[in-house]
Amino acid sequence: MADIKDLINPYVWTAPEYNTGILDKAWAQPEMGRMMLNENPVPPSDAVVEAITDMAKRGNRYPDRAYRLREKLGKLHGVAAENIALANGSSETIDAMMRIFLQPGDEFLCSNPTFEMFPSRAGLCNAKTVQVNLREPDLQYDVPAMLAAVTDKTKLILIINPNNPTGIFIEDDDLIKFCELGIPLCIDEAYLDYHPQVEAKIDLVKKYPHVFLSHTFSKAFGLAGVRFGYVVASPTLVDAFNLMYLPWNLSLMAMAAAEAILDTGEVKEKVKYNNEWMATFVKELEAKGLKPFPPHGNYMLIDASSSGKTSAEIVQAGADMQKLFIKSIKPINGKEGYFRVTPGTPEESERFVTFVREYF
Protein backbone atom coordinates (compact mmCIF):
# COMPACT_ATOMS: atom_id res chain seq x y z
CA MET A 1 0.00 0.00 0.00
CA ALA A 2 1.26 3.48 -0.87
CA ASP A 3 2.59 5.82 1.78
CA ILE A 4 -0.09 8.42 2.52
CA LYS A 5 2.44 11.17 1.82
CA ASP A 6 2.79 9.89 -1.74
CA LEU A 7 -0.96 10.35 -2.29
CA ILE A 8 -0.82 14.07 -1.53
CA ASN A 9 -0.04 16.61 -4.26
CA PRO A 10 3.75 17.06 -4.08
CA TYR A 11 3.62 20.86 -4.13
CA VAL A 12 1.80 20.76 -0.77
CA TRP A 13 5.19 19.77 0.65
CA THR A 14 7.40 21.85 -1.63
CA ALA A 15 5.61 25.21 -1.35
CA PRO A 16 7.29 27.72 0.98
CA GLU A 17 5.65 27.54 4.39
CA TYR A 18 4.12 30.61 6.01
CA ASN A 19 4.80 29.74 9.63
CA THR A 20 2.64 31.19 12.41
CA GLY A 21 4.33 29.25 15.20
CA ILE A 22 5.36 32.46 16.98
CA LEU A 23 1.70 32.96 17.88
CA ASP A 24 1.69 29.70 19.85
CA LYS A 25 4.56 31.10 21.91
CA ALA A 26 2.91 34.50 22.27
CA TRP A 27 -0.39 33.10 23.56
CA ALA A 28 1.43 30.69 25.89
CA GLN A 29 3.65 33.46 27.27
CA PRO A 30 1.42 36.51 27.88
CA GLU A 31 4.26 38.25 29.70
CA MET A 32 6.09 38.63 26.39
CA GLY A 33 5.46 41.84 24.46
CA ARG A 34 3.75 41.14 21.10
CA MET A 35 5.61 43.51 18.77
CA MET A 36 6.42 41.09 15.95
CA LEU A 37 3.35 40.49 13.75
CA ASN A 38 1.89 43.90 12.85
CA GLU A 39 -0.99 43.50 15.26
CA ASN A 40 -2.91 46.48 16.58
CA PRO A 41 -2.41 46.67 20.37
CA VAL A 42 -5.64 48.65 20.91
CA PRO A 43 -8.59 46.29 21.48
CA PRO A 44 -12.02 46.77 19.88
CA SER A 45 -14.34 49.31 21.48
CA ASP A 46 -17.32 48.29 23.60
CA ALA A 47 -19.60 49.15 20.67
CA VAL A 48 -17.83 46.64 18.44
CA VAL A 49 -17.84 43.97 21.14
CA GLU A 50 -21.55 44.53 21.70
CA ALA A 51 -22.26 44.19 17.98
CA ILE A 52 -20.39 40.88 17.92
CA THR A 53 -22.19 39.64 21.03
CA ASP A 54 -25.62 40.61 19.73
CA MET A 55 -25.00 38.83 16.44
CA ALA A 56 -23.65 35.74 18.21
CA LYS A 57 -27.17 35.29 19.62
CA ARG A 58 -28.26 34.65 16.04
CA GLY A 59 -25.33 32.38 15.32
CA ASN A 60 -27.67 29.50 14.49
CA ARG A 61 -28.44 31.17 11.13
CA TYR A 62 -26.36 31.25 7.95
CA PRO A 63 -25.02 34.68 6.95
CA ASP A 64 -26.36 36.64 3.98
CA ARG A 65 -24.14 38.34 1.40
CA ALA A 66 -23.92 41.55 3.45
CA TYR A 67 -25.14 44.02 0.84
CA ARG A 68 -25.41 46.85 3.37
CA LEU A 69 -21.83 46.35 4.50
CA ARG A 70 -20.56 46.16 0.92
CA GLU A 71 -22.46 49.35 0.17
CA LYS A 72 -20.76 51.11 3.11
CA LEU A 73 -17.35 49.98 1.95
CA GLY A 74 -18.18 51.04 -1.59
CA LYS A 75 -19.13 54.53 -0.40
CA LEU A 76 -15.85 54.67 1.50
CA HIS A 77 -14.06 54.34 -1.84
CA GLY A 78 -16.55 55.96 -4.19
CA VAL A 79 -17.62 52.73 -5.88
CA ALA A 80 -20.72 50.52 -5.87
CA ALA A 81 -21.42 47.49 -3.69
CA GLU A 82 -20.86 45.42 -6.84
CA ASN A 83 -17.19 46.47 -6.74
CA ILE A 84 -16.65 44.92 -3.30
CA ALA A 85 -15.94 41.28 -2.44
CA LEU A 86 -15.75 40.32 1.24
CA ALA A 87 -13.05 38.00 2.53
CA ASN A 88 -12.09 36.12 5.67
CA GLY A 89 -9.16 38.47 6.17
CA SER A 90 -6.82 39.42 3.34
CA SER A 91 -5.25 35.97 3.78
CA GLU A 92 -8.26 34.51 1.98
CA THR A 93 -7.81 37.05 -0.79
CA ILE A 94 -4.16 36.04 -1.16
CA ASP A 95 -5.13 32.40 -1.48
CA ALA A 96 -8.03 33.11 -3.87
CA MET A 97 -6.07 35.37 -6.21
CA MET A 98 -3.47 32.67 -6.76
CA ARG A 99 -6.11 30.09 -7.64
CA ILE A 100 -8.00 32.53 -9.86
CA PHE A 101 -5.02 33.53 -12.01
CA LEU A 102 -2.31 30.86 -11.70
CA GLN A 103 -2.03 27.40 -13.21
CA PRO A 104 0.87 24.99 -12.70
CA GLY A 105 4.01 26.42 -14.32
CA ASP A 106 2.76 30.03 -14.39
CA GLU A 107 4.81 32.80 -12.83
CA PHE A 108 3.89 35.18 -10.01
CA LEU A 109 6.02 38.35 -9.89
CA CYS A 110 6.77 40.28 -6.70
CA SER A 111 9.60 41.95 -4.82
CA ASN A 112 12.21 40.47 -2.51
CA PRO A 113 11.53 40.76 0.37
CA THR A 114 7.75 40.66 0.42
CA PHE A 115 4.98 39.41 2.71
CA GLU A 116 5.86 35.72 2.83
CA MET A 117 2.29 34.44 2.56
CA PHE A 118 2.19 35.43 -1.11
CA PRO A 119 4.96 33.07 -2.31
CA SER A 120 3.59 30.39 -0.02
CA ARG A 121 0.12 30.41 -1.57
CA ALA A 122 1.52 30.69 -5.10
CA GLY A 123 3.60 27.59 -4.40
CA LEU A 124 0.50 25.71 -3.34
CA CYS A 125 -0.84 26.34 -6.86
CA ASN A 126 2.36 24.78 -8.24
CA ALA A 127 3.29 28.15 -9.71
CA LYS A 128 6.72 29.75 -9.71
CA THR A 129 7.34 32.90 -7.68
CA VAL A 130 9.75 35.29 -9.38
CA GLN A 131 11.15 37.75 -6.85
CA VAL A 132 13.17 40.83 -7.77
CA ASN A 133 15.45 42.39 -5.19
CA LEU A 134 14.57 45.84 -3.91
CA ARG A 135 16.77 48.71 -4.97
CA GLU A 136 19.84 49.61 -2.95
CA PRO A 137 20.17 51.52 -0.67
CA ASP A 138 16.63 52.95 -0.34
CA LEU A 139 14.85 49.56 -0.66
CA GLN A 140 12.37 50.98 -3.16
CA TYR A 141 10.86 48.70 -5.81
CA ASP A 142 13.35 48.14 -8.63
CA VAL A 143 10.80 48.89 -11.32
CA PRO A 144 13.06 48.44 -14.40
CA ALA A 145 14.27 45.08 -13.09
CA MET A 146 10.72 43.92 -12.32
CA LEU A 147 9.48 44.95 -15.75
CA ALA A 148 12.42 43.12 -17.31
CA ALA A 149 11.44 39.99 -15.37
CA VAL A 150 8.01 39.82 -17.02
CA THR A 151 7.63 36.89 -19.43
CA ASP A 152 4.79 35.25 -21.29
CA LYS A 153 4.41 33.05 -18.20
CA THR A 154 3.78 36.02 -15.87
CA LYS A 155 0.10 35.74 -14.97
CA LEU A 156 -0.06 37.80 -11.76
CA ILE A 157 1.91 40.73 -10.30
CA LEU A 158 1.95 42.04 -6.74
CA ILE A 159 2.69 45.55 -5.53
CA ILE A 160 2.26 46.10 -1.79
CA ASN A 161 1.76 49.81 -1.16
CA PRO A 162 3.24 50.68 1.29
CA ASN A 163 5.50 47.69 0.93
CA ASN A 164 5.93 45.09 3.65
CA PRO A 165 8.41 44.93 5.37
CA THR A 166 9.98 48.22 4.20
CA GLY A 167 7.05 50.61 4.62
CA ILE A 168 7.87 52.43 1.37
CA PHE A 169 5.34 53.73 -1.18
CA ILE A 170 5.83 53.20 -4.90
CA GLU A 171 5.62 56.26 -7.15
CA ASP A 172 2.35 56.58 -9.08
CA ASP A 173 4.15 56.79 -12.43
CA ASP A 174 5.91 53.51 -11.71
CA LEU A 175 2.71 51.84 -10.56
CA ILE A 176 1.01 52.78 -13.83
CA LYS A 177 3.80 51.02 -15.75
CA PHE A 178 2.65 47.75 -14.20
CA CYS A 179 -1.00 48.55 -14.92
CA GLU A 180 -0.18 49.13 -18.59
CA LEU A 181 1.17 45.58 -18.97
CA GLY A 182 -2.37 44.20 -19.03
CA ILE A 183 -1.39 41.46 -16.57
CA PRO A 184 -3.56 40.96 -13.45
CA LEU A 185 -2.16 43.24 -10.76
CA CYS A 186 -2.88 43.10 -7.05
CA ILE A 187 -2.23 46.38 -5.23
CA ASP A 188 -2.19 45.36 -1.58
CA GLU A 189 -3.16 48.37 0.55
CA ALA A 190 -3.30 46.57 3.90
CA TYR A 191 -1.52 49.41 5.69
CA LEU A 192 -2.87 52.41 3.80
CA ASP A 193 -5.17 53.45 6.66
CA TYR A 194 -2.12 54.45 8.71
CA HIS A 195 -1.20 57.04 6.12
CA PRO A 196 -4.49 58.62 4.98
CA GLN A 197 -2.64 61.35 3.06
CA VAL A 198 -2.23 58.73 0.32
CA GLU A 199 -5.50 57.73 -1.32
CA ALA A 200 -6.46 54.22 -2.32
CA LYS A 201 -5.79 53.57 -5.99
CA ILE A 202 -9.47 53.45 -6.94
CA ASP A 203 -8.87 55.36 -10.19
CA LEU A 204 -6.60 52.56 -11.40
CA VAL A 205 -9.29 49.97 -10.69
CA LYS A 206 -11.76 52.05 -12.70
CA LYS A 207 -9.37 52.46 -15.62
CA TYR A 208 -7.81 48.99 -15.69
CA PRO A 209 -10.25 46.08 -15.18
CA HIS A 210 -7.35 43.69 -14.47
CA VAL A 211 -6.20 45.74 -11.43
CA PHE A 212 -7.66 45.09 -7.98
CA LEU A 213 -7.06 46.34 -4.43
CA SER A 214 -6.76 44.19 -1.32
CA HIS A 215 -7.76 45.67 2.04
CA THR A 216 -7.96 44.31 5.56
CA PHE A 217 -9.38 45.26 8.95
CA SER A 218 -6.56 43.41 10.72
CA LYS A 219 -4.23 46.41 10.95
CA ALA A 220 -5.45 49.97 11.60
CA PHE A 221 -8.95 48.74 12.47
CA GLY A 222 -7.54 46.21 14.93
CA LEU A 223 -9.68 43.18 14.08
CA ALA A 224 -6.93 40.66 13.28
CA GLY A 225 -8.55 37.93 15.36
CA VAL A 226 -12.01 38.61 13.94
CA ARG A 227 -10.82 38.03 10.33
CA PHE A 228 -12.24 40.53 7.86
CA GLY A 229 -10.91 41.79 4.55
CA TYR A 230 -12.21 42.87 1.19
CA VAL A 231 -11.32 43.38 -2.45
CA VAL A 232 -12.11 46.45 -4.55
CA ALA A 233 -12.32 45.43 -8.21
CA SER A 234 -14.33 45.46 -11.42
CA PRO A 235 -17.63 43.55 -11.13
CA THR A 236 -16.22 40.71 -13.25
CA LEU A 237 -13.26 40.26 -10.90
CA VAL A 238 -15.56 40.54 -7.89
CA ASP A 239 -17.61 37.69 -9.36
CA ALA A 240 -14.44 35.62 -9.76
CA PHE A 241 -13.41 36.21 -6.15
CA ASN A 242 -16.87 35.40 -4.85
CA LEU A 243 -16.83 32.15 -6.82
CA MET A 244 -13.41 31.24 -5.44
CA TYR A 245 -14.14 32.22 -1.84
CA LEU A 246 -15.97 29.59 0.15
CA PRO A 247 -19.71 30.12 0.56
CA TRP A 248 -20.37 31.73 3.96
CA ASN A 249 -16.69 32.62 4.23
CA LEU A 250 -17.51 35.38 6.71
CA SER A 251 -19.22 34.74 10.02
CA LEU A 252 -22.15 36.86 11.13
CA MET A 253 -19.94 38.11 13.95
CA ALA A 254 -17.16 39.27 11.61
CA MET A 255 -19.64 41.17 9.45
CA ALA A 256 -21.23 42.77 12.51
CA ALA A 257 -17.82 43.82 13.82
CA ALA A 258 -16.81 45.32 10.48
CA GLU A 259 -20.01 47.32 10.14
CA ALA A 260 -19.87 48.53 13.73
CA ILE A 261 -16.25 49.69 13.52
CA LEU A 262 -17.02 51.67 10.39
CA ASP A 263 -19.74 53.44 12.36
CA THR A 264 -17.65 54.17 15.46
CA GLY A 265 -14.78 55.87 13.62
CA GLU A 266 -12.38 54.53 16.27
CA VAL A 267 -9.77 53.78 13.62
CA LYS A 268 -8.66 57.44 13.75
CA GLU A 269 -7.62 57.16 17.40
CA LYS A 270 -5.87 53.87 16.75
CA VAL A 271 -3.90 55.42 13.88
CA LYS A 272 -2.96 58.38 16.08
CA TYR A 273 -1.73 56.03 18.82
CA ASN A 274 0.37 54.05 16.34
CA ASN A 275 1.92 57.06 14.64
CA GLU A 276 2.87 58.76 17.90
CA TRP A 277 4.79 55.68 19.03
CA MET A 278 6.41 55.38 15.61
CA ALA A 279 7.74 58.94 15.96
CA THR A 280 9.17 58.02 19.36
CA PHE A 281 10.80 54.88 17.99
CA VAL A 282 12.39 56.79 15.09
CA LYS A 283 13.89 59.32 17.49
CA GLU A 284 15.31 56.65 19.81
CA LEU A 285 16.70 54.48 17.01
CA GLU A 286 18.35 57.34 15.17
CA ALA A 287 19.93 58.49 18.41
CA LYS A 288 21.77 55.15 18.46
CA GLY A 289 22.96 55.51 14.87
CA LEU A 290 20.50 52.98 13.47
CA LYS A 291 18.48 53.48 10.28
CA PRO A 292 14.70 53.16 10.62
CA PHE A 293 12.83 53.18 7.32
CA PRO A 294 9.75 55.43 6.99
CA PRO A 295 7.00 53.80 9.09
CA HIS A 296 3.98 54.23 6.83
CA GLY A 297 2.20 51.26 8.37
CA ASN A 298 2.14 49.79 11.87
CA TYR A 299 5.57 48.25 11.39
CA MET A 300 9.03 49.69 11.09
CA LEU A 301 11.98 48.11 9.31
CA ILE A 302 15.27 48.94 11.01
CA ASP A 303 18.72 48.62 9.52
CA ALA A 304 20.89 47.87 12.54
CA SER A 305 23.87 46.60 10.53
CA SER A 306 26.02 49.42 11.92
CA SER A 307 25.81 47.69 15.31
CA GLY A 308 27.49 44.58 13.96
CA LYS A 309 24.64 42.46 15.31
CA THR A 310 22.71 39.93 13.27
CA SER A 311 18.93 39.89 13.08
CA ALA A 312 18.81 36.70 15.16
CA GLU A 313 21.03 38.23 17.86
CA ILE A 314 18.87 41.35 18.07
CA VAL A 315 15.63 39.39 18.31
CA GLN A 316 17.05 37.10 20.97
CA ALA A 317 18.33 40.06 22.97
CA GLY A 318 14.88 41.66 22.88
CA ALA A 319 13.41 38.49 24.36
CA ASP A 320 16.14 38.08 26.97
CA MET A 321 16.49 41.69 28.11
CA GLN A 322 12.95 43.05 27.95
CA LYS A 323 10.69 40.04 27.27
CA LEU A 324 9.78 41.31 23.81
CA PHE A 325 8.94 39.41 20.66
CA ILE A 326 10.24 41.44 17.71
CA LYS A 327 10.50 40.29 14.11
CA SER A 328 13.64 38.82 12.59
CA ILE A 329 14.29 39.75 8.96
CA LYS A 330 16.29 37.71 6.49
CA PRO A 331 19.29 39.43 4.87
CA ILE A 332 18.22 42.00 2.29
CA ASN A 333 20.44 42.18 -0.79
CA GLY A 334 22.91 40.06 1.19
CA LYS A 335 23.07 42.52 4.09
CA GLU A 336 22.49 41.30 7.66
CA GLY A 337 21.26 43.21 10.71
CA TYR A 338 17.68 44.11 9.80
CA PHE A 339 14.76 43.67 12.17
CA ARG A 340 11.14 44.86 12.35
CA VAL A 341 8.98 46.15 15.18
CA THR A 342 5.32 47.07 15.67
CA PRO A 343 4.12 49.34 18.50
CA GLY A 344 2.67 47.39 21.40
CA THR A 345 0.77 48.48 24.46
CA PRO A 346 2.19 51.59 26.18
CA GLU A 347 4.05 49.37 28.64
CA GLU A 348 5.45 47.12 25.89
CA SER A 349 6.47 50.11 23.79
CA GLU A 350 8.30 51.63 26.76
CA ARG A 351 10.15 48.36 27.17
CA PHE A 352 11.21 48.53 23.53
CA VAL A 353 12.58 52.04 24.04
CA THR A 354 14.53 50.78 27.05
CA PHE A 355 15.83 47.87 24.98
CA VAL A 356 17.09 50.19 22.23
CA ARG A 357 18.84 52.45 24.76
CA GLU A 358 20.48 49.57 26.62
CA TYR A 359 21.34 47.13 23.85
CA PHE A 360 22.62 49.46 21.15
TORVOZA-717376 format. One record per residue (C-alpha): residue number from 1; residue in three letters; x, y, z. Coordinates in steps of 0.5 Angstrom, whole numbers, plus 500, padded with zeros to 3 digits. Each point is the difference from the previous one (the first is absolute). Example, Ala and Ser with C-alpha at 12.3 -4.5 7.8 and 13.67 -1.06 7.14 Angstrom:
<rs>
 seq type east north  up
   1  ALA  525   491 516
   2  SER  502   507 498
</rs>
This chain:
<rs>
 seq type east north  up
   1  MET  500   500 500
   2  ALA  503   507 498
   3  ASP  502   505 506
   4  ILE  495   505 501
   5  LYS  505   505 499
   6  ASP  501   498 493
   7  LEU  492   501 498
   8  ILE  500   507 502
   9  ASN  502   505 494
  10  PRO  507   501 501
  11  TYR  500   508 500
  12  VAL  497   500 506
  13  TRP  506   498 503
  14  THR  505   504 496
  15  ALA  496   506 500
  16  PRO  504   505 505
  17  GLU  496   500 507
  18  TYR  497   506 503
  19  ASN  502   498 507
  20  THR  495   503 506
  21  GLY  504   496 505
  22  ILE  502   507 504
  23  LEU  492   501 502
  24  ASP  500   493 504
  25  LYS  506   503 504
  26  ALA  497   507 501
  27  TRP  493   497 502
  28  ALA  504   495 505
  29  GLN  504   506 503
  30  PRO  496   506 501
  31  GLU  506   504 503
  32  MET  503   500 494
  33  GLY  499   507 496
  34  ARG  497   498 493
  35  MET  503   505 496
  36  MET  502   495 494
  37  LEU  494   499 496
  38  ASN  497   507 498
  39  GLU  494   499 505
  40  ASN  496   506 502
  41  PRO  501   500 508
  42  VAL  494   504 501
  43  PRO  494   496 501
  44  PRO  493   501 497
  45  SER  495   505 503
  46  ASP  494   498 504
  47  ALA  496   501 494
  48  VAL  503   495 496
  49  VAL  500   495 505
  50  GLU  493   501 501
  51  ALA  498   499 493
  52  ILE  504   494 500
  53  THR  497   497 506
  54  ASP  493   502 497
  55  MET  501   497 494
  56  ALA  503   493 503
  57  LYS  493   500 503
  58  ARG  497   498 493
  59  GLY  506   496 499
  60  ASN  496   494 498
  61  ARG  498   503 493
  62  TYR  504   501 494
  63  PRO  503   506 498
  64  ASP  497   504 494
  65  ARG  505   504 495
  66  ALA  500   506 504
  67  TYR  498   505 495
  68  ARG  499   506 505
  69  LEU  507   499 502
  70  ARG  503   499 493
  71  GLU  496   507 498
  72  LYS  503   503 506
  73  LEU  507   498 498
  74  GLY  499   502 493
  75  LYS  498   507 502
  76  LEU  506   500 504
  77  HIS  504   500 493
  78  GLY  495   503 496
  79  VAL  498   493 496
  80  ALA  494   496 500
  81  ALA  498   494 505
  82  GLU  501   496 493
  83  ASN  508   502 501
  84  ILE  501   497 506
  85  ALA  501   493 502
  86  LEU  500   498 507
  87  ALA  506   495 503
  88  ASN  502   496 506
  89  GLY  506   505 501
  90  SER  504   502 495
  91  SER  503   493 501
  92  GLU  494   497 496
  93  THR  501   505 494
  94  ILE  508   498 500
  95  ASP  498   493 499
  96  ALA  494   501 495
  97  MET  504   505 496
  98  MET  505   494 498
  99  ARG  495   495 499
 100  ILE  496   505 495
 101  PHE  506   502 496
 102  LEU  505   495 501
 103  GLN  501   493 497
 104  PRO  506   495 501
 105  GLY  506   503 496
 106  ASP  498   507 500
 107  GLU  504   506 503
 108  PHE  498   504 506
 109  LEU  504   507 500
 110  CYS  502   504 507
 111  SER  505   503 503
 112  ASN  505   497 505
 113  PRO  499   501 506
 114  THR  493   499 500
 115  PHE  494   498 504
 116  GLU  502   492 501
 117  MET  493   498 499
 118  PHE  499   502 493
 119  PRO  506   495 497
 120  SER  497   495 505
 121  ARG  493   500 497
 122  ALA  503   500 493
 123  GLY  504   494 501
 124  LEU  494   496 502
 125  CYS  497   502 493
 126  ASN  507   497 498
 127  ALA  502   506 497
 128  LYS  506   504 500
 129  THR  502   506 504
 130  VAL  505   505 496
 131  GLN  502   504 505
 132  VAL  504   507 498
 133  ASN  505   503 506
 134  LEU  498   507 502
 135  ARG  505   505 498
 136  GLU  506   502 504
 137  PRO  500   504 505
 138  ASP  493   503 500
 139  LEU  497   493 500
 140  GLN  495   503 495
 141  TYR  497   495 494
 142  ASP  505   499 495
 143  VAL  495   502 494
 144  PRO  504   499 494
 145  ALA  503   493 503
 146  MET  492   498 501
 147  LEU  498   502 494
 148  ALA  506   496 496
 149  ALA  498   494 504
 150  VAL  493   500 497
 151  THR  499   494 495
 152  ASP  495   496 496
 153  LYS  499   496 507
 154  THR  499   506 504
 155  LYS  492   499 502
 156  LEU  500   505 506
 157  ILE  504   505 503
 158  LEU  500   503 508
 159  ILE  501   507 502
 160  ILE  500   501 507
 161  ASN  499   508 502
 162  PRO  502   501 505
 163  ASN  505   494 499
 164  ASN  501   495 505
 165  PRO  505   500 504
 166  THR  503   506 497
 167  GLY  494   505 501
 168  ILE  502   504 494
 169  PHE  495   502 495
 170  ILE  501   499 492
 171  GLU  499   507 496
 172  ASP  494   500 496
 173  ASP  503   501 493
 174  ASP  504   493 502
 175  LEU  493   497 502
 176  ILE  497   502 493
 177  LYS  506   496 497
 178  PHE  497   494 503
 179  CYS  493   501 498
 180  GLU  502   501 493
 181  LEU  502   493 499
 182  GLY  493   497 500
 183  ILE  502   495 505
 184  PRO  496   499 506
 185  LEU  503   504 505
 186  CYS  498   500 508
 187  ILE  502   507 504
 188  ASP  500   498 507
 189  GLU  498   506 504
 190  ALA  499   496 507
 191  TYR  504   506 503
 192  LEU  497   506 497
 193  ASP  496   502 505
 194  TYR  506   502 504
 195  HIS  502   505 495
 196  PRO  493   503 498
 197  GLN  504   506 496
 198  VAL  501   494 495
 199  GLU  493   498 496
 200  ALA  498   493 498
 201  LYS  501   499 493
 202  ILE  493   500 498
 203  ASP  501   504 494
 204  LEU  505   494 497
 205  VAL  494   495 502
 206  LYS  495   504 496
 207  LYS  505   501 494
 208  TYR  503   493 500
 209  PRO  495   494 501
 210  HIS  506   495 501
 211  VAL  503   504 506
 212  PHE  497   499 507
 213  LEU  501   503 507
 214  SER  500   495 506
 215  HIS  498   503 507
 216  THR  500   498 507
 217  PHE  497   502 507
 218  SER  506   496 503
 219  LYS  505   506 501
 220  ALA  497   507 501
 221  PHE  493   497 502
 222  GLY  503   495 505
 223  LEU  496   494 498
 224  ALA  505   495 499
 225  GLY  497   495 504
 226  VAL  493   501 497
 227  ARG  502   499 493
 228  PHE  498   505 495
 229  GLY  502   503 493
 230  TYR  498   502 493
 231  VAL  501   501 493
 232  VAL  499   506 496
 233  ALA  499   498 493
 234  SER  496   500 493
 235  PRO  494   496 501
 236  THR  503   494 496
 237  LEU  505   500 504
 238  VAL  496   500 506
 239  ASP  496   494 497
 240  ALA  506   496 499
 241  PHE  502   501 508
 242  ASN  493   499 502
 243  LEU  500   493 496
 244  MET  507   498 503
 245  TYR  499   502 507
 246  LEU  496   495 504
 247  PRO  493   501 501
 248  TRP  498   503 507
 249  ASN  508   502 500
 250  LEU  498   506 505
 251  SER  497   498 507
 252  LEU  494   505 502
 253  MET  504   502 506
 254  ALA  506   503 495
 255  MET  495   503 496
 256  ALA  497   504 506
 257  ALA  506   502 503
 258  ALA  502   503 493
 259  GLU  494   504 499
 260  ALA  500   502 507
 261  ILE  507   502 500
 262  LEU  499   504 494
 263  ASP  495   504 504
 264  THR  504   501 506
 265  GLY  505   504 496
 266  GLU  505   497 506
 267  VAL  505   499 494
 268  LYS  503   507 501
 269  GLU  502   499 507
 270  LYS  503   494 498
 271  VAL  504   503 495
 272  LYS  502   506 504
 273  TYR  503   495 506
 274  ASN  504   496 495
 275  ASN  503   506 496
 276  GLU  502   504 507
 277  TRP  504   493 502
 278  MET  503   500 493
 279  ALA  502   507 501
 280  THR  503   498 507
 281  PHE  504   494 497
 282  VAL  503   504 494
 283  LYS  503   505 505
 284  GLU  503   494 505
 285  LEU  502   496 494
 286  GLU  504   506 496
 287  ALA  503   502 507
 288  LYS  504   493 500
 289  GLY  502   501 493
 290  LEU  495   495 497
 291  LYS  496   501 494
 292  PRO  492   499 500
 293  PHE  497   500 494
 294  PRO  494   505 499
 295  PRO  494   497 504
 296  HIS  494   500 496
 297  GLY  496   495 503
 298  ASN  500   497 507
 299  TYR  507   497 499
 300  MET  507   502 499
 301  LEU  506   497 497
 302  ILE  507   502 503
 303  ASP  506   499 497
 304  ALA  505   499 506
 305  SER  506   497 496
 306  SER  504   506 503
 307  SER  500   496 507
 308  GLY  503   494 497
 309  LYS  494   496 503
 310  THR  496   495 496
 311  SER  493   500 499
 312  ALA  500   493 504
 313  GLU  504   503 506
 314  ILE  496   507 500
 315  VAL  493   496 501
 316  GLN  503   495 505
 317  ALA  503   506 504
 318  GLY  493   503 500
 319  ALA  497   494 503
 320  ASP  505   499 505
 321  MET  501   507 502
 322  GLN  493   503 500
 323  LYS  495   494 499
 324  LEU  499   503 493
 325  PHE  498   496 493
 326  ILE  502   504 494
 327  LYS  501   498 493
 328  SER  506   497 497
 329  ILE  502   502 493
 330  LYS  504   495 495
 331  PRO  506   504 497
 332  ILE  497   505 495
 333  ASN  505   500 493
 334  GLY  505   496 504
 335  LYS  500   505 506
 336  GLU  499   498 507
 337  GLY  498   503 506
 338  TYR  492   502 499
 339  PHE  495   499 504
 340  ARG  492   503 501
 341  VAL  496   502 505
 342  THR  493   502 501
 343  PRO  497   505 506
 344  GLY  497   496 506
 345  THR  497   502 506
 346  PRO  502   506 503
 347  GLU  504   496 505
 348  GLU  503   495 495
 349  SER  502   506 496
 350  GLU  504   503 506
 351  ARG  503   494 500
 352  PHE  502   500 493
 353  VAL  503   507 501
 354  THR  504   498 506
 355  PHE  503   494 496
 356  VAL  502   504 494
 357  ARG  504   505 506
 358  GLU  503   494 503
 359  TYR  502   495 495
 360  PHE  502   505 494
</rs>
